[in-house]
Amino acid sequence: MSSTGDPRTQTAAPKEGFRLSMLLYDQRYRSITIQIVFLFALMLGIAWLVDNTINNLRALGKDFSFAFLNTPAGYDINQRPIEYNSQMTHGRAALVGLLNTAILAVMACALATVLGVVAGVLRLSKNWIVARLMSVYVELFRNIPTLVWIIIFGAIMTESMPAPSAFRGDTPSANMLFNDSVAITNRGVYIPSIQFANDLGTLPLGVVAPSLNWILLLAALIAGVFANKAILKHATAVQNATGIRPKTWWKSLAVLVGPIIVLFVAFGAFLEYPELGGFNFADGTHLRNSLIAMWLGLGIYTGAFVAEIVRSGILAISKGQSEAAFALGLQPGKTMRLVILPQALRVIVPPLISQYLNITKNTSLGLAVGYMDLRSTLGGITINQTGRELEGMLLMMLVYLVVSLGISGAMNIYNNRIMLKER
């Protein structure tokens, strides 16, 4: 007669010892082994690349140094958001190019967003003509390369616009727009600039010296935004408690616009209009043809892609949302603005980030129309003059990487804020 025996007297099976073959055949160790192998391969590749670069530089009689950034640049930059002349350093020239890149990217992103949202919504219009016109815009612009559109807009601005001399005389052949405040010429667009009678001076920060007037205006704007958020938060709390939402539009208007108006009056702000003097316009702000061509080319081209992103985001929202809004008596316009678009943003924002990154990187096409961005300054003239190809390209790549990661990070923060939160 057999028995299982007393479990208390049974002994556990001995554990299996570790063998080298387990690094490949045991799932507990295989992933770690593969990661270690790839890490060593990557380190060897980087070491070989660095050693090969050092040997090649030594063979050419060169060293690796960024000291060239402190030497005089010796070239001019036509579009200058900050003070610059040819006697300043290559580092200063690179900073001017970076600021030009940032200005163009912001302008193009804003234009692409506005055009894309409008075109994306209108493509879903029940008006056949409007929907078809938007379809023609989307298909026409997104299927022709960006560079072609940039060159086309550059040619239009240069060849089709009147010369400054056309605005001269008792019977000029060209007239300024908007009560003689804007002049569109073949040398660029001249618009009024904001000046201050009471100038507080500048704040020296080393490489830049921003105006204290504009710093205070920016601080007032930021403070107004935070104050408006507090007002809206309080209104939401009152609505949750009482079921009635208090009116906040006048409070929001007061905190957002009021301080700006007060500061403008205190600073004695006025508009300086462009005036024709000699062979060209003086005063005001000069937007060169290269900037206009890049802005229109990048903005309108990318706007076609944004339109499709917006359209797909709207179509992703259930029709029941619209039907429920109509049942509550909301008009189509308010339904789109208050119900559909806020929900569609969760679908729209992730691909929109890629379009903003594309715009930022495509600013490097400014070389085709003479726009002096980071690619044209640091990655172009500076490299040609100093012979520091490796340092210049590495620095330019690093700047583009940091800017792109910054844009992506900011948009991801916004995307996380509008995502549905599980409770």
Secondary structure, 3 states (H helix, E strand, C coil): CCCCCCHHHCCCCCCCCCCCCHHHHCHHHHHHHHHHHHHHHHHHHHHHHHHHHHHHHHHCCCCCCCHHHHCECCCCCCCCCCCCCCCCEHHHHHHHHHHHHHHHHHHHHHHHHHHHHHHHHHCCCCCHHHHHHHHHHHHHHHCCCHHHHHHHHHHHHHHHCCCHHHHCCCCCCCCCECCCCEEEECCEEEECEEEECCCCCECCCCCCCCEHHHHHHHHHHHHHHHHHHHHHHHHHHHHHHHCCCCCCHHHHHHHHHHHHHHHHHHHCEEEECCEEECCEEECCEEECHHHHHHHHHHHHHHHHHHHHHHHHHHHCCCHHHHHHHHHCCCCHHHHHHHHHHHHHHHHHHHHHHHHHHHHHHHHHHHHHCCCCCHHHHHHHHHHHHHCCHHHHHHHHHHHHHHHHHHHHHHHHHHHHHHCCCCC
